[in-house]
Amino acid sequence: MTETVQVGTFADGTDANLNAILTLTAEHYTGMGQIKFPSLAVSDRVAASQQAASVSAVLKVPVGSGADIRPGDRVLVTASTSDESLVGRSFRIGAWPAAGQVTAHRYPIEEWS
């Protein structure tokens, strides 16, 4: 897993230069993870008369990491050893992960903008 993530609830705000910032208000998990885009295919969808493109993605965290991640939580990528363009991006947890004999919990996520 090549990313470091913070997961929980965040407050939106601005810094002294009026740049948008996120402040972690309730931490549910901080540690290693992986943002994985299973496919490079982009699908078009129409919502409220606006066309948008979406790509399905997942957050993977190790089993046994003590994560208390819940649907609706936000994910902030704080570091990445494989893709620096992920740093600073924010996602929202869409659902509980599938369980069973797995080595990582896989949470469906949507990019938060």
Backbone torsions as a table, in degrees:
resi	resn	phi	psi	omega
1	MET	NA	131.6	-167.5
2	THR	-112.4	-2.3	179.1
3	GLU	-110.9	154.5	168.3
4	THR	-110.4	129.2	-174.8
5	VAL	-129.4	154.1	168.5
6	GLN	-116.1	132.3	-179.1
7	VAL	-127.4	135.3	178.2
8	GLY	161.6	-147.6	175.4
9	THR	-105.9	143.3	-176.1
10	PHE	-127.5	152.2	171.7
11	ALA	-106.9	132.6	175.3
12	ASP	-79.7	144.8	178.6
13	GLY	-163.4	-168.7	177.4
14	THR	-136.0	153.2	176.4
15	ASP	-91.7	-172.5	-177.2
16	ALA	-61.6	-25.4	179.0
17	ASN	-94.9	11.9	-179.8
18	LEU	65.3	25.6	173.0
19	ASN	-84.3	141.6	179.2
20	ALA	-66.8	134.7	176.9
21	ILE	-136.5	156.5	174.0
22	LEU	-112.4	135.8	176.9
23	THR	-118.0	122.8	179.3
24	LEU	-68.8	122.8	-179.4
25	THR	-107.6	-26.3	175.9
26	ALA	-145.7	112.9	-176.7
27	GLU	-87.4	128.0	174.9
28	HIS	-109.7	-22.4	176.3
29	TYR	-167.4	136.7	169.1
30	THR	-137.3	127.6	180.0
31	GLY	161.1	-159.5	-176.3
32	MET	-78.5	150.9	178.9
33	GLY	-164.3	-175.8	176.7
34	GLN	-145.4	128.5	171.6
35	ILE	-91.4	119.4	-174.5
36	LYS	-123.1	125.3	173.1
37	PHE	-99.6	103.7	-173.0
38	PRO	-61.2	-24.0	-176.6
39	SER	-144.9	148.9	174.5
40	LEU	-86.2	-3.1	-179.4
41	ALA	-71.9	136.3	177.7
42	VAL	-109.8	134.1	177.9
43	SER	-108.6	142.3	176.3
44	ASP	-91.6	143.4	176.0
45	ARG	-143.8	154.8	179.3
46	VAL	-116.2	122.5	178.7
47	ALA	-134.4	124.7	179.1
48	ALA	53.1	45.3	178.1
49	SER	63.7	18.1	176.3
50	GLN	-121.5	131.4	178.5
51	GLN	-88.0	132.9	180.0
52	ALA	-134.9	151.4	175.6
53	ALA	-102.1	140.8	178.7
54	SER	-134.8	148.6	176.1
55	VAL	-127.8	127.7	179.4
56	SER	-75.6	138.7	-178.5
57	ALA	-141.2	163.1	177.2
58	VAL	-135.7	151.6	169.2
59	LEU	-103.8	125.7	176.5
60	LYS	-108.8	129.7	173.5
61	VAL	-128.6	149.3	-176.9
62	PRO	-64.2	141.4	172.4
63	VAL	-64.5	139.7	179.2
64	GLY	84.6	10.0	-178.4
65	SER	-81.8	-6.3	-179.0
66	GLY	79.3	15.2	-178.1
67	ALA	-66.3	137.4	176.1
68	ASP	-116.4	50.9	-174.8
69	ILE	-81.3	136.8	-175.3
70	ARG	-129.5	153.1	173.1
71	PRO	-55.8	137.6	-178.4
72	GLY	96.1	-17.8	176.9
73	ASP	-63.5	154.5	174.4
74	ARG	-103.1	149.1	-179.2
75	VAL	-119.1	127.5	175.4
76	LEU	-116.9	124.5	177.2
77	VAL	-83.7	119.2	-177.2
78	THR	-102.1	-18.1	178.3
79	ALA	-161.2	155.9	175.9
80	SER	-154.4	132.5	177.0
81	THR	-91.1	-9.4	-177.3
82	SER	-114.3	-25.6	-176.8
83	ASP	-149.1	94.6	-178.2
84	GLU	-61.4	-20.7	-179.8
85	SER	-69.9	-13.0	177.0
86	LEU	-79.8	-23.9	-175.8
87	VAL	-63.2	127.7	-179.8
88	GLY	92.1	-10.6	179.1
89	ARG	-80.0	149.8	-175.7
90	SER	-122.7	142.3	-178.7
91	PHE	-133.2	164.6	176.1
92	ARG	-120.4	135.0	177.0
93	ILE	-72.4	126.4	-175.9
94	GLY	-92.8	-27.8	-175.4
95	ALA	-163.9	171.3	174.5
96	TRP	-67.6	153.7	178.7
97	PRO	-77.8	158.3	171.2
98	ALA	-70.9	141.5	-176.7
99	ALA	-112.9	174.7	179.7
100	GLY	134.8	-151.8	-179.0
101	GLN	-85.2	83.8	-176.6
102	VAL	-127.6	159.5	175.2
103	THR	-100.4	-11.4	178.4
104	ALA	-145.9	142.9	172.2
105	HIS	-83.3	133.9	-177.5
106	ARG	-115.1	111.4	-178.9
107	TYR	-102.3	128.5	174.0
108	PRO	-68.6	136.4	-178.3
109	ILE	-132.7	158.0	174.0
110	GLU	-126.8	143.0	178.3
111	GLU	-68.6	137.7	-178.5
112	TRP	-106.1	125.2	-179.9
113	SER	-129.4	NA	NA
